[in-house]
């Protein structure tokens, strides 16, 4: 069973800027800790990433997985299509404009194919979420 975590932050940038940073998947290795490589496999009718393959440094090994993205306005969701070691990696960003800032809610549910105690899975999932939010905030505010 996957571990679910949710956190939020406020970013001093417009929702459009935050959305652009999130959907510029190929730049993730520049700002997302542990991200080694991202390949856009396909795009939707609007040119946004539909399927993307990721290679990450998971500290104990490099892991490769493919995600499928869906969009609803500035809200972004993804589900795992296939992965090495990873059996679940589903999540979302919910962006809400707040004056000139953007409130971001990041939810993630993750699981792996190996026997790992639940508290370690939860800790790893929370670390991914924390690093993702910190990196996103720093990158989006730099581009604002």
N, CA, C and O atoms as CSV, one atom per row, in Angstrom:
chain,resi,resn,atom,element,x,y,z
A,1,UNK,N,N,0.839,-1.185,0.000
A,1,UNK,CA,C,0.000,0.000,0.000
A,1,UNK,C,C,0.878,1.240,0.000
A,1,UNK,O,O,1.859,1.314,0.740
A,2,UNK,N,N,0.525,2.213,-0.829
A,2,UNK,CA,C,1.305,3.434,-0.954
A,2,UNK,C,C,1.171,4.347,0.245
A,2,UNK,O,O,0.228,4.249,1.030
A,3,UNK,N,N,2.131,5.227,0.360
A,3,UNK,CA,C,2.140,6.221,1.423
A,3,UNK,C,C,1.726,7.563,0.831
A,3,UNK,O,O,2.291,8.001,-0.171
A,4,UNK,N,N,0.749,8.215,1.444
A,4,UNK,CA,C,0.242,9.491,0.954
A,4,UNK,C,C,0.740,10.621,1.828
A,4,UNK,O,O,0.710,10.533,3.055
A,5,UNK,N,N,1.200,11.687,1.185
A,5,UNK,CA,C,1.612,12.891,1.887
A,5,UNK,C,C,1.110,14.102,1.104
A,5,UNK,O,O,0.961,14.051,-0.117
A,6,UNK,N,N,0.857,15.177,1.820
A,6,UNK,CA,C,0.410,16.423,1.212
A,6,UNK,C,C,1.057,17.576,1.974
A,6,UNK,O,O,1.190,17.533,3.197
A,7,UNK,N,N,1.450,18.593,1.241
A,7,UNK,CA,C,1.993,19.794,1.865
A,7,UNK,C,C,1.665,20.964,0.935
A,7,UNK,O,O,1.253,20.778,-0.210
A,8,UNK,N,N,1.857,22.161,1.457
A,8,UNK,CA,C,1.575,23.335,0.636
A,8,UNK,C,C,2.559,24.437,0.969
A,8,UNK,O,O,3.214,24.432,2.012
A,9,UNK,N,N,2.639,25.383,0.044
A,9,UNK,CA,C,3.492,26.553,0.221
A,9,UNK,C,C,2.907,27.687,-0.599
A,9,UNK,O,O,2.057,27.477,-1.464
A,10,UNK,N,N,3.372,28.880,-0.315
A,10,UNK,CA,C,3.005,30.040,-1.122
A,10,UNK,C,C,4.255,30.490,-1.867
A,10,UNK,O,O,5.320,30.659,-1.273
A,11,UNK,N,N,4.110,30.679,-3.166
A,11,UNK,CA,C,5.227,31.067,-4.022
A,11,UNK,C,C,4.994,32.484,-4.521
A,11,UNK,O,O,3.905,32.816,-4.990
A,12,UNK,N,N,6.021,33.313,-4.416
A,12,UNK,CA,C,5.937,34.704,-4.865
A,12,UNK,C,C,6.123,34.763,-6.378
A,12,UNK,O,O,7.125,35.269,-6.881
A,13,UNK,N,N,5.138,34.235,-7.082
A,13,UNK,CA,C,5.122,34.222,-8.548
A,13,UNK,C,C,3.686,33.958,-8.981
A,13,UNK,O,O,2.885,33.426,-8.212
A,14,UNK,N,N,3.371,34.330,-10.208
A,14,UNK,CA,C,2.016,34.095,-10.722
A,14,UNK,C,C,1.788,32.596,-10.932
A,14,UNK,O,O,2.735,31.819,-11.056
A,15,UNK,N,N,0.515,32.211,-10.970
A,15,UNK,CA,C,0.173,30.810,-11.238
A,15,UNK,C,C,0.697,30.397,-12.614
A,15,UNK,O,O,1.121,29.256,-12.798
A,16,UNK,N,N,0.669,31.315,-13.579
A,16,UNK,CA,C,1.178,31.002,-14.923
A,16,UNK,C,C,2.672,30.680,-14.870
A,16,UNK,O,O,3.123,29.752,-15.540
A,17,UNK,N,N,3.441,31.430,-14.086
A,17,UNK,CA,C,4.878,31.164,-13.970
A,17,UNK,C,C,5.117,29.827,-13.280
A,17,UNK,O,O,5.949,29.038,-13.729
A,18,UNK,N,N,4.398,29.566,-12.199
A,18,UNK,CA,C,4.558,28.295,-11.478
A,18,UNK,C,C,4.189,27.132,-12.396
A,18,UNK,O,O,4.890,26.121,-12.435
A,19,UNK,N,N,3.093,27.276,-13.132
A,19,UNK,CA,C,2.657,26.242,-14.074
A,19,UNK,C,C,3.740,25.982,-15.125
A,19,UNK,O,O,4.034,24.830,-15.443
A,20,UNK,N,N,4.328,27.047,-15.659
A,20,UNK,CA,C,5.393,26.899,-16.666
A,20,UNK,C,C,6.596,26.153,-16.101
A,20,UNK,O,O,7.178,25.311,-16.785
A,21,UNK,N,N,6.974,26.451,-14.861
A,21,UNK,CA,C,8.105,25.754,-14.244
A,21,UNK,C,C,7.772,24.269,-14.070
A,21,UNK,O,O,8.598,23.409,-14.375
A,22,UNK,N,N,6.578,23.973,-13.586
A,22,UNK,CA,C,6.187,22.575,-13.365
A,22,UNK,C,C,6.145,21.802,-14.673
A,22,UNK,O,O,6.583,20.653,-14.722
A,23,UNK,N,N,5.629,22.407,-15.727
A,23,UNK,CA,C,5.463,21.676,-16.987
A,23,UNK,C,C,6.718,21.670,-17.852
A,23,UNK,O,O,6.751,20.992,-18.879
A,24,UNK,N,N,7.751,22.412,-17.457
A,24,UNK,CA,C,9.038,22.364,-18.155
A,24,UNK,C,C,9.847,21.203,-17.568
A,24,UNK,O,O,10.882,21.402,-16.931
A,25,UNK,N,N,9.346,19.992,-17.801
A,25,UNK,CA,C,9.919,18.796,-17.182
A,25,UNK,C,C,11.398,18.605,-17.495
A,25,UNK,O,O,12.164,18.152,-16.645
A,26,UNK,N,N,11.797,18.950,-18.710
A,26,UNK,CA,C,13.189,18.714,-19.109
A,26,UNK,C,C,14.176,19.567,-18.316
A,26,UNK,O,O,15.374,19.281,-18.325
A,27,UNK,N,N,13.697,20.616,-17.627
A,27,UNK,CA,C,14.598,21.430,-16.805
A,27,UNK,C,C,14.696,20.918,-15.366
A,27,UNK,O,O,15.479,21.455,-14.582
A,28,UNK,N,N,13.926,19.903,-15.004
A,28,UNK,CA,C,13.958,19.398,-13.628
A,28,UNK,C,C,15.362,19.053,-13.132
A,28,UNK,O,O,15.667,19.344,-11.976
A,29,UNK,N,N,16.226,18.453,-13.940
A,29,UNK,CA,C,17.578,18.166,-13.429
A,29,UNK,C,C,18.338,19.415,-12.975
A,29,UNK,O,O,19.283,19.307,-12.192
A,30,UNK,N,N,17.936,20.604,-13.458
A,30,UNK,CA,C,18.580,21.851,-13.054
A,30,UNK,C,C,18.186,22.290,-11.647
A,30,UNK,O,O,18.935,23.019,-10.997
A,31,UNK,N,N,17.010,21.851,-11.166
A,31,UNK,CA,C,16.538,22.368,-9.884
A,31,UNK,C,C,15.931,21.331,-8.938
A,31,UNK,O,O,15.775,21.616,-7.751
A,32,UNK,N,N,15.588,20.156,-9.419
A,32,UNK,CA,C,14.969,19.132,-8.572
A,32,UNK,C,C,16.043,18.159,-8.077
A,32,UNK,O,O,16.656,17.437,-8.864
A,33,UNK,N,N,16.254,18.155,-6.787
A,33,UNK,CA,C,17.293,17.320,-6.183
A,33,UNK,C,C,17.094,15.844,-6.537
A,33,UNK,O,O,15.998,15.303,-6.390
A,34,UNK,N,N,18.160,15.207,-7.000
A,34,UNK,CA,C,18.132,13.793,-7.334
A,34,UNK,C,C,17.676,13.477,-8.748
A,34,UNK,O,O,17.813,12.342,-9.203
A,35,UNK,N,N,17.133,14.470,-9.452
A,35,UNK,CA,C,16.656,14.248,-10.818
A,35,UNK,C,C,17.845,14.259,-11.771
A,35,UNK,O,O,18.556,15.259,-11.868
A,36,UNK,N,N,18.063,13.151,-12.475
A,36,UNK,CA,C,19.202,13.036,-13.377
A,36,UNK,C,C,18.851,13.341,-14.826
A,36,UNK,O,O,19.631,13.968,-15.543
A,37,UNK,N,N,17.672,12.894,-15.254
A,37,UNK,CA,C,17.308,13.044,-16.663
A,37,UNK,C,C,15.796,12.939,-16.826
A,37,UNK,O,O,15.143,12.143,-16.150
A,38,UNK,N,N,15.244,13.751,-17.733
A,38,UNK,CA,C,13.825,13.681,-18.067
A,38,UNK,C,C,13.697,13.697,-19.580
A,38,UNK,O,O,14.309,14.519,-20.262
A,39,UNK,N,N,12.898,12.783,-20.089
A,39,UNK,CA,C,12.626,12.712,-21.528
A,39,UNK,C,C,11.122,12.813,-21.747
A,39,UNK,O,O,10.357,12.018,-21.201
A,40,UNK,N,N,10.696,13.790,-22.544
A,40,UNK,CA,C,9.282,13.901,-22.907
A,40,UNK,C,C,9.019,12.836,-23.969
A,40,UNK,O,O,9.624,12.858,-25.040
A,41,UNK,N,N,8.124,11.915,-23.672
A,41,UNK,CA,C,7.800,10.819,-24.592
A,41,UNK,C,C,6.690,11.238,-25.551
A,41,UNK,O,O,6.724,10.898,-26.734
A,42,UNK,N,N,5.702,11.981,-25.035
A,42,UNK,CA,C,4.617,12.470,-25.883
A,42,UNK,C,C,4.030,13.729,-25.262
A,42,UNK,O,O,4.188,13.989,-24.069
A,43,UNK,N,N,3.344,14.511,-26.105
A,43,UNK,CA,C,2.685,15.732,-25.649
A,43,UNK,C,C,1.202,15.667,-26.002
A,43,UNK,O,O,0.784,14.883,-26.854
A,44,UNK,N,N,0.419,16.506,-25.330
A,44,UNK,CA,C,-1.011,16.566,-25.637
A,44,UNK,C,C,-1.253,17.583,-26.753
A,44,UNK,O,O,-0.306,18.126,-27.322
A,45,UNK,N,N,-2.514,17.834,-27.061
A,45,UNK,CA,C,-2.867,18.748,-28.155
A,45,UNK,C,C,-2.405,20.182,-27.910
A,45,UNK,O,O,-2.263,20.959,-28.854
A,46,UNK,N,N,-2.170,20.535,-26.645
A,46,UNK,CA,C,-1.704,21.889,-26.302
A,46,UNK,C,C,-0.181,21.969,-26.216
A,46,UNK,O,O,0.368,23.020,-25.885
A,47,UNK,N,N,0.503,20.863,-26.512
A,47,UNK,CA,C,1.959,20.842,-26.448
A,47,UNK,C,C,2.516,20.595,-25.056
A,47,UNK,O,O,3.727,20.671,-24.851
A,48,UNK,N,N,1.644,20.299,-24.095
A,48,UNK,CA,C,2.091,19.996,-22.737
A,48,UNK,C,C,2.514,18.537,-22.634
A,48,UNK,O,O,1.997,17.691,-23.363
A,49,UNK,N,N,3.448,18.234,-21.738
A,49,UNK,CA,C,3.872,16.832,-21.589
A,49,UNK,C,C,2.696,15.929,-21.237
A,49,UNK,O,O,1.933,16.227,-20.318
A,50,UNK,N,N,2.551,14.833,-21.962
A,50,UNK,CA,C,1.520,13.820,-21.679
A,50,UNK,C,C,2.173,12.613,-20.996
A,50,UNK,O,O,1.692,12.125,-19.973
A,51,UNK,N,N,3.274,12.146,-21.581
A,51,UNK,CA,C,4.053,11.042,-21.001
A,51,UNK,C,C,5.507,11.485,-20.905
A,51,UNK,O,O,6.049,12.082,-21.836
A,52,UNK,N,N,6.127,11.188,-19.774
A,52,UNK,CA,C,7.529,11.555,-19.586
A,52,UNK,C,C,8.243,10.446,-18.820
A,52,UNK,O,O,7.691,9.841,-17.901
A,53,UNK,N,N,9.482,10.201,-19.224
A,53,UNK,CA,C,10.331,9.195,-18.576
A,53,UNK,C,C,11.370,9.915,-17.724
A,53,UNK,O,O,12.043,10.836,-18.188
A,54,UNK,N,N,11.489,9.483,-16.482
A,54,UNK,CA,C,12.399,10.090,-15.523
A,54,UNK,C,C,13.471,9.093,-15.110
A,54,UNK,O,O,13.217,7.893,-15.008
A,55,UNK,N,N,14.681,9.612,-14.871
A,55,UNK,CA,C,15.758,8.817,-14.268
A,55,UNK,C,C,16.232,9.616,-13.070
A,55,UNK,O,O,16.684,10.754,-13.197
A,56,UNK,N,N,16.119,8.989,-11.887
A,56,UNK,CA,C,16.452,9.692,-10.648
A,56,UNK,C,C,17.468,8.902,-9.832
A,56,UNK,O,O,17.566,7.679,-9.928
A,57,UNK,N,N,18.214,9.645,-9.031
A,57,UNK,CA,C,19.137,9.051,-8.078
A,57,UNK,C,C,18.359,8.867,-6.782
A,57,UNK,O,O,18.101,9.831,-6.061
A,58,UNK,N,N,17.988,7.628,-6.492
A,58,UNK,CA,C,17.206,7.328,-5.288
A,58,UNK,C,C,18.108,6.970,-4.113
A,58,UNK,O,O,17.669,6.298,-3.180
A,59,UNK,N,N,19.336,7.402,-4.148
A,59,UNK,CA,C,20.371,7.200,-3.127
A,59,UNK,C,C,20.881,5.767,-3.065
A,59,UNK,O,O,22.092,5.562,-2.983
A,60,UNK,N,N,20.007,4.774,-3.100
A,60,UNK,CA,C,20.476,3.389,-3.080
A,60,UNK,C,C,20.660,2.840,-4.493
A,60,UNK,O,O,21.370,1.854,-4.691
A,61,UNK,N,N,20.024,3.475,-5.467
A,61,UNK,CA,C,20.127,3.041,-6.865
A,61,UNK,C,C,19.493,4.105,-7.755
A,61,UNK,O,O,18.718,4.940,-7.289
A,62,UNK,N,N,19.831,4.064,-9.036
A,62,UNK,CA,C,19.126,4.900,-10.005
A,62,UNK,C,C,17.821,4.201,-10.360
A,62,UNK,O,O,17.783,2.984,-10.536
A,63,UNK,N,N,16.771,4.973,-10.462
A,63,UNK,CA,C,15.445,4.439,-10.740
A,63,UNK,C,C,14.886,5.150,-11.965
A,63,UNK,O,O,15.031,6.364,-12.109
A,64,UNK,N,N,14.249,4.387,-12.844
A,64,UNK,CA,C,13.611,4.939,-14.033
A,64,UNK,C,C,12.117,4.643,-13.963
A,64,UNK,O,O,11.706,3.540,-13.601
A,65,UNK,N,N,11.311,5.641,-14.315
A,65,UNK,CA,C,9.869,5.452,-14.343
A,65,UNK,C,C,9.254,6.393,-15.369
A,65,UNK,O,O,9.864,7.388,-15.762
A,66,UNK,N,N,8.035,6.065,-15.798
A,66,UNK,CA,C,7.294,6.881,-16.750
A,66,UNK,C,C,5.979,7.310,-16.119
A,66,UNK,O,O,5.264,6.504,-15.523
A,67,UNK,N,N,5.671,8.602,-16.260
A,67,UNK,CA,C,4.438,9.163,-15.724
A,67,UNK,C,C,3.536,9.649,-16.854
A,67,UNK,O,O,4.011,10.035,-17.922
A,68,UNK,N,N,2.227,9.623,-16.603
A,68,UNK,CA,C,1.243,10.196,-17.513
A,68,UNK,C,C,0.594,11.391,-16.824
A,68,UNK,O,O,0.119,11.289,-15.693
A,69,UNK,N,N,0.581,12.523,-17.520
A,69,UNK,CA,C,0.079,13.782,-16.967
A,69,UNK,C,C,-1.290,14.144,-17.514
A,69,UNK,O,O,-1.611,13.856,-18.667
A,70,UNK,N,N,-2.099,14.784,-16.664
A,70,UNK,CA,C,-3.367,15.380,-17.084
A,70,UNK,C,C,-3.428,16.785,-16.489
A,70,UNK,O,O,-2.802,17.072,-15.469
A,71,UNK,N,N,-4.193,17.648,-17.145
A,71,UNK,CA,C,-4.261,19.060,-16.768
A,71,UNK,C,C,-5.707,19.514,-16.690
A,71,UNK,O,O,-6.554,19.098,-17.481
A,72,UNK,N,N,-5.971,20.382,-15.713
A,72,UNK,CA,C,-7.274,21.012,-15.569
A,72,UNK,C,C,-6.997,22.448,-15.146
A,72,UNK,O,O,-6.828,22.728,-13.959
A,73,UNK,N,N,-6.951,23.359,-16.116
A,73,UNK,CA,C,-6.522,24.721,-15.823
A,73,UNK,C,C,-5.069,24.695,-15.362
A,73,UNK,O,O,-4.202,24.163,-16.054
A,74,UNK,N,N,-4.808,25.270,-14.195
A,74,UNK,CA,C,-3.453,25.254,-13.651
A,74,UNK,C,C,-3.195,24.029,-12.762
A,74,UNK,O,O,-2.098,23.890,-12.220
A,75,UNK,N,N,-4.175,23.151,-12.606
A,75,UNK,CA,C,-3.984,21.948,-11.800
A,75,UNK,C,C,-3.363,20.851,-12.661
A,75,UNK,O,O,-3.755,20.636,-13.808
A,76,UNK,N,N,-2.390,20.168,-12.076
A,76,UNK,CA,C,-1.626,19.142,-12.794
A,76,UNK,C,C,-1.670,17.860,-11.972
A,76,UNK,O,O,-1.427,17.877,-10.766
A,77,UNK,N,N,-1.983,16.746,-12.637
A,77,UNK,CA,C,-1.991,15.445,-11.974
A,77,UNK,C,C,-1.165,14.467,-12.791
A,77,UNK,O,O,-1.008,14.633,-14.001
A,78,UNK,N,N,-0.640,13.452,-12.129
A,78,UNK,CA,C,0.106,12.420,-12.829
A,78,UNK,C,C,-0.101,11.072,-12.171
A,78,UNK,O,O,-0.400,10.973,-10.981
A,79,UNK,N,N,0.069,10.030,-12.985
A,79,UNK,CA,C,0.003,8.648,-12.510
A,79,UNK,C,C,1.171,7.875,-13.107
A,79,UNK,O,O,1.661,8.187,-14.192
A,80,UNK,N,N,1.594,6.879,-12.381
A,80,UNK,CA,C,2.677,6.019,-12.847
A,80,UNK,C,C,2.172,5.116,-13.961
A,80,UNK,O,O,1.130,4.474,-13.825
A,81,UNK,N,N,2.916,5.069,-15.065
A,81,UNK,CA,C,2.609,4.170,-16.171
A,81,UNK,C,C,3.447,2.906,-16.028
A,81,UNK,O,O,2.931,1.794,-16.139
A,82,UNK,N,N,4.738,3.081,-15.781
A,82,UNK,CA,C,5.633,1.949,-15.543
A,82,UNK,C,C,6.843,2.440,-14.771
A,82,UNK,O,O,7.208,3.613,-14.836
A,83,UNK,N,N,7.463,1.515,-14.036
A,83,UNK,CA,C,8.636,1.926,-13.283
A,83,UNK,C,C,9.457,0.757,-12.788
A,83,UNK,O,O,8.949,-0.345,-12.582
A,84,UNK,N,N,10.748,1.024,-12.602
A,84,UNK,CA,C,11.649,0.064,-11.992
A,84,UNK,C,C,11.610,0.305,-10.490
A,84,UNK,O,O,11.856,1.421,-10.034
A,85,UNK,N,N,11.310,-0.708,-9.738
A,85,UNK,CA,C,11.279,-0.642,-8.281
A,85,UNK,C,C,10.073,0.136,-7.762
A,85,UNK,O,O,9.586,-0.153,-6.669
A,86,UNK,N,N,9.588,1.104,-8.511
A,86,UNK,CA,C,8.462,1.932,-8.098
A,86,UNK,C,C,7.166,1.281,-8.589
A,86,UNK,O,O,7.023,0.996,-9.778
A,87,UNK,N,N,6.226,1.049,-7.670
A,87,UNK,CA,C,4.946,0.449,-8.066
A,87,UNK,C,C,3.806,1.453,-8.039
A,87,UNK,O,O,2.734,1.196,-8.588
A,88,UNK,N,N,4.037,2.606,-7.397
A,88,UNK,CA,C,3.040,3.673,-7.384
A,88,UNK,C,C,3.766,5.003,-7.236
A,88,UNK,O,O,4.666,5.144,-6.408
A,89,UNK,N,N,3.370,5.961,-8.038
A,89,UNK,CA,C,3.911,7.313,-7.948
A,89,UNK,C,C,2.882,8.244,-8.582
A,89,UNK,O,O,3.038,8.693,-9.718
A,90,UNK,N,N,1.843,8.516,-7.829
A,90,UNK,CA,C,0.730,9.325,-8.301
A,90,UNK,C,C,0.701,10.616,-7.502
A,90,UNK,O,O,0.946,10.609,-6.296
A,91,UNK,N,N,0.406,11.717,-8.166
A,91,UNK,CA,C,0.408,12.971,-7.430
A,91,UNK,C,C,-0.285,14.088,-8.162
A,91,UNK,O,O,-0.855,13.911,-9.239
A,92,UNK,N,N,-0.216,15.258,-7.532
A,92,UNK,CA,C,-0.838,16.433,-8.141
A,92,UNK,C,C,-0.263,17.708,-7.540
A,92,UNK,O,O,0.210,17.741,-6.404
A,93,UNK,N,N,-0.327,18.752,-8.357
A,93,UNK,CA,C,-0.109,20.122,-7.916
A,93,UNK,C,C,-1.423,20.850,-8.130
A,93,UNK,O,O,-1.994,20.785,-9.218
A,94,UNK,N,N,-1.909,21.536,-7.119
A,94,UNK,CA,C,-3.094,22.381,-7.223
A,94,UNK,C,C,-2.625,23.816,-7.012
A,94,UNK,O,O,-2.110,24.154,-5.946
A,95,UNK,N,N,-2.802,24.654,-8.021
A,95,UNK,CA,C,-2.340,26.041,-7.970
A,95,UNK,C,C,-3.527,26.978,-7.806
A,95,UNK,O,O,-4.508,26.889,-8.545
A,96,UNK,N,N,-3.431,27.871,-6.838
A,96,UNK,CA,C,-4.485,28.846,-6.585
A,96,UNK,C,C,-3.858,30.227,-6.505
A,96,UNK,O,O,-2.977,30.480,-5.683
A,97,UNK,N,N,-4.329,31.121,-7.376
A,97,UNK,CA,C,-3.809,32.489,-7.341
A,97,UNK,C,C,-4.243,33.166,-6.046
A,97,UNK,O,O,-5.382,33.036,-5.598
A,98,UNK,N,N,-3.283,33.898,-5.456
A,98,UNK,CA,C,-3.517,34.593,-4.196
A,98,UNK,C,C,-2.864,35.968,-4.336
A,98,UNK,O,O,-1.741,36.191,-3.885
A,99,UNK,N,N,-3.601,36.887,-4.975
A,99,UNK,CA,C,-3.014,38.185,-5.309
A,99,UNK,C,C,-1.932,37.979,-6.354
A,99,UNK,O,O,-2.184,37.384,-7.402
A,100,UNK,N,N,-0.719,38.471,-6.074
A,100,UNK,CA,C,0.392,38.270,-7.015
A,100,UNK,C,C,1.168,36.989,-6.712
A,100,UNK,O,O,2.125,36.659,-7.412
A,101,UNK,N,N,0.755,36.268,-5.670
A,101,UNK,CA,C,1.392,35.010,-5.285
A,101,UNK,C,C,0.548,33.827,-5.752
A,101,UNK,O,O,-0.556,33.993,-6.269
A,102,UNK,N,N,1.095,32.642,-5.557
A,102,UNK,CA,C,0.373,31.416,-5.882
A,102,UNK,C,C,0.483,30.451,-4.707
A,102,UNK,O,O,1.581,30.153,-4.237
A,103,UNK,N,N,-0.669,29.967,-4.239
A,103,UNK,CA,C,-0.688,28.914,-3.231
A,103,UNK,C,C,-0.603,27.583,-3.964
A,103,UNK,O,O,-1.367,27.325,-4.894
A,104,UNK,N,N,0.334,26.741,-3.536
A,104,UNK,CA,C,0.567,25.450,-4.184
A,104,UNK,C,C,0.325,24.339,-3.173
A,104,UNK,O,O,0.925,24.320,-2.098
A,105,UNK,N,N,-0.557,23.417,-3.526
A,105,UNK,CA,C,-0.783,22.220,-2.728
A,105,UNK,C,C,-0.228,21.043,-3.529
A,105,UNK,O,O,-0.640,20.803,-4.664
A,106,UNK,N,N,0.703,20.319,-2.933
A,106,UNK,CA,C,1.378,19.196,-3.593
A,106,UNK,C,C,0.992,17.937,-2.840
A,106,UNK,O,O,1.219,17.840,-1.635
A,107,UNK,N,N,0.409,16.972,-3.538
A,107,UNK,CA,C,0.027,15.683,-2.961
A,107,UNK,C,C,0.772,14.592,-3.705
A,107,UNK,O,O,0.953,14.668,-4.920
A,108,UNK,N,N,1.204,13.572,-2.968
A,108,UNK,CA,C,1.963,12.483,-3.556
A,108,UNK,C,C,1.624,11.188,-2.853
A,108,UNK,O,O,1.537,11.143,-1.626
A,109,UNK,N,N,1.430,10.122,-3.636
A,109,UNK,CA,C,1.249,8.785,-3.104
A,109,UNK,C,C,2.254,7.885,-3.812
A,109,UNK,O,O,2.245,7.769,-5.038
A,110,UNK,N,N,3.117,7.251,-3.028
A,110,UNK,CA,C,4.209,6.458,-3.604
A,110,UNK,C,C,4.327,5.116,-2.912
A,110,UNK,O,O,3.993,4.967,-1.736
A,111,UNK,N,N,4.814,4.133,-3.675
A,111,UNK,CA,C,5.098,2.808,-3.132
A,111,UNK,C,C,6.203,2.174,-3.965
A,111,UNK,O,O,6.426,2.553,-5.115
A,112,UNK,N,N,6.883,1.216,-3.375
A,112,UNK,CA,C,7.978,0.512,-4.040
A,112,UNK,C,C,7.702,-0.982,-4.051
A,112,UNK,O,O,6.865,-1.483,-3.299
A,113,UNK,N,N,8.437,-1.698,-4.936
A,113,UNK,CA,C,8.241,-3.129,-5.122
A,113,UNK,C,C,9.055,-3.992,-4.161
A,113,UNK,O,O,9.123,-5.209,-4.333
A,114,UNK,N,N,9.659,-3.392,-3.175
A,114,UNK,CA,C,10.478,-4.178,-2.260
A,114,UNK,C,C,9.926,-4.055,-0.845
A,114,UNK,O,O,9.257,-3.078,-0.509
A,115,UNK,N,N,10.217,-5.063,-0.017
A,115,UNK,CA,C,9.716,-4.994,1.359
A,115,UNK,C,C,10.454,-3.925,2.164
A,115,UNK,O,O,11.640,-4.056,2.467
A,116,UNK,N,N,9.730,-2.884,2.495
A,116,UNK,CA,C,10.272,-1.769,3.265
A,116,UNK,C,C,9.230,-1.418,4.328
A,116,UNK,O,O,8.041,-1.341,4.019
A,117,UNK,N,N,9.656,-1.207,5.562
A,117,UNK,CA,C,8.682,-0.821,6.593
A,117,UNK,C,C,7.925,0.442,6.204
A,117,UNK,O,O,8.477,1.345,5.577
A,118,UNK,N,N,6.659,0.490,6.585
A,118,UNK,CA,C,5.797,1.601,6.233
A,118,UNK,C,C,6.348,2.957,6.638
A,118,UNK,O,O,6.224,3.921,5.882
A,119,UNK,N,N,6.966,3.053,7.837
A,119,UNK,CA,C,7.473,4.345,8.284
A,119,UNK,C,C,8.616,4.834,7.402
A,119,UNK,O,O,8.783,6.041,7.230
A,120,UNK,N,N,9.415,3.908,6.834
A,120,UNK,CA,C,10.485,4.321,5.918
A,120,UNK,C,C,9.910,4.776,4.578
A,120,UNK,O,O,10.408,5.728,3.976
A,121,UNK,N,N,8.861,4.094,4.113
A,121,UNK,CA,C,8.189,4.527,2.882
A,121,UNK,C,C,7.611,5.923,3.066
A,121,UNK,O,O,7.734,6.773,2.185
A,122,UNK,N,N,6.982,6.157,4.210
A,122,UNK,CA,C,6.375,7.461,4.497
A,122,UNK,C,C,7.452,8.541,4.539
A,122,UNK,O,O,7.266,9.628,3.991
A,123,UNK,N,N,8.572,8.245,5.185
A,123,UNK,CA,C,9.666,9.211,5.283
A,123,UNK,C,C,10.216,9.536,3.899
A,123,UNK,O,O,10.457,10.701,3.582
A,124,UNK,N,N,10.415,8.503,3.071
A,124,UNK,CA,C,10.941,8.725,1.719
A,124,UNK,C,C,9.969,9.542,0.879
A,124,UNK,O,O,10.388,10.438,0.147
A,125,UNK,N,N,8.680,9.244,0.976
A,125,UNK,CA,C,7.666,9.983,0.230
A,125,UNK,C,C,7.630,11.440,0.680
A,125,UNK,O,O,7.528,12.343,-0.150
A,126,UNK,N,N,7.713,11.674,1.986
A,126,UNK,CA,C,7.722,13.036,2.530
A,126,UNK,C,C,8.963,13.791,2.072
A,126,UNK,O,O,8.886,14.987,1.787
A,127,UNK,N,N,10.105,13.113,1.997
A,127,UNK,CA,C,11.339,13.755,1.531
A,127,UNK,C,C,11.197,14.193,0.087
A,127,UNK,O,O,11.590,15.306,-0.263
A,128,UNK,N,N,10.638,13.330,-0.760
A,128,UNK,CA,C,10.412,13.678,-2.171
A,128,UNK,C,C,9.532,14.923,-2.259
A,128,UNK,O,O,9.819,15.848,-3.019
A,129,UNK,N,N,8.459,14.933,-1.472
A,129,UNK,CA,C,7.529,16.047,-1.485
A,129,UNK,C,C,8.208,17.331,-1.011
A,129,UNK,O,O,8.082,18.371,-1.658
A,130,UNK,N,N,8.926,17.266,0.112
A,130,UNK,CA,C,9.598,18.454,0.651
A,130,UNK,C,C,10.618,19.024,-0.329
A,130,UNK,O,O,10.662,20.233,-0.555
A,131,UNK,N,N,11.440,18.146,-0.909
A,131,UNK,CA,C,12.454,18.596,-1.864
A,131,UNK,C,C,11.800,19.196,-3.095
A,131,UNK,O,O,12.277,20.197,-3.630
A,132,UNK,N,N,10.703,18.586,-3.548
A,132,UNK,CA,C,10.004,19.095,-4.714
A,132,UNK,C,C,9.441,20.483,-4.487
A,132,UNK,O,O,9.588,21.360,-5.338
A,133,UNK,N,N,8.799,20.692,-3.348
A,133,UNK,CA,C,8.231,22.006,-3.058
A,133,UNK,C,C,9.313,23.068,-2.900
A,133,UNK,O,O,9.169,24.175,-3.418
A,134,UNK,N,N,10.391,22.747,-2.192
A,134,UNK,CA,C,11.477,23.717,-2.004
A,134,UNK,C,C,12.101,24.103,-3.343
A,134,UNK,O,O,12.326,25.283,-3.613
A,135,UNK,N,N,12.380,23.100,-4.182
A,135,UNK,CA,C,12.984,23.371,-5.487
A,135,UNK,C,C,12.067,24.169,-6.381
A,135,UNK,O,O,12.511,25.096,-7.059
A,136,UNK,N,N,10.770,23.817,-6.391
A,136,UNK,CA,C,9.783,24.535,-7.206
A,136,UNK,C,C,9.689,25.991,-6.762
A,136,UNK,O,O,9.694,26.896,-7.597
A,137,UNK,N,N,9.604,26.219,-5.474
A,137,UNK,CA,C,9.499,27.587,-4.941
A,137,UNK,C,C,10.713,28.416,-5.358
A,137,UNK,O,O,10.569,29.542,-5.837
A,138,UNK,N,N,11.892,27.863,-5.178
A,138,UNK,CA,C,13.129,28.584,-5.511
A,138,UNK,C,C,13.177,28.902,-7.001
A,138,UNK,O,O,13.501,30.025,-7.388
A,139,UNK,N,N,12.853,27.908,-7.844
A,139,UNK,CA,C,12.931,28.094,-9.307
A,139,UNK,C,C,11.884,29.097,-9.794
A,139,UNK,O,O,12.202,29.993,-10.575
A,140,UNK,N,N,10.632,28.948,-9.333
A,140,UNK,CA,C,9.553,29.829,-9.801
A,140,UNK,C,C,9.794,31.269,-9.350
A,140,UNK,O,O,9.560,32.204,-10.116
A,141,UNK,N,N,10.256,31.455,-8.124
A,141,UNK,CA,C,10.505,32.814,-7.648
A,141,UNK,C,C,11.683,33.448,-8.385
A,141,UNK,O,O,11.713,34.667,-8.557
A,142,UNK,N,N,12.647,32.648,-8.818
A,142,UNK,CA,C,13.776,33.166,-9.598
A,142,UNK,C,C,13.318,33.596,-10.989
A,142,UNK,O,O,13.897,34.510,-11.577
A,143,UNK,N,N,12.283,32.945,-11.519
A,143,UNK,CA,C,11.791,33.259,-12.854
A,143,UNK,C,C,10.693,34.322,-12.852
A,143,UNK,O,O,10.290,34.814,-13.906
A,144,UNK,N,N,10.215,34.669,-11.660
A,144,UNK,CA,C,9.113,35.649,-11.557
A,144,UNK,C,C,9.593,37.057,-11.892
A,144,UNK,O,O,8.806,38.003,-11.856
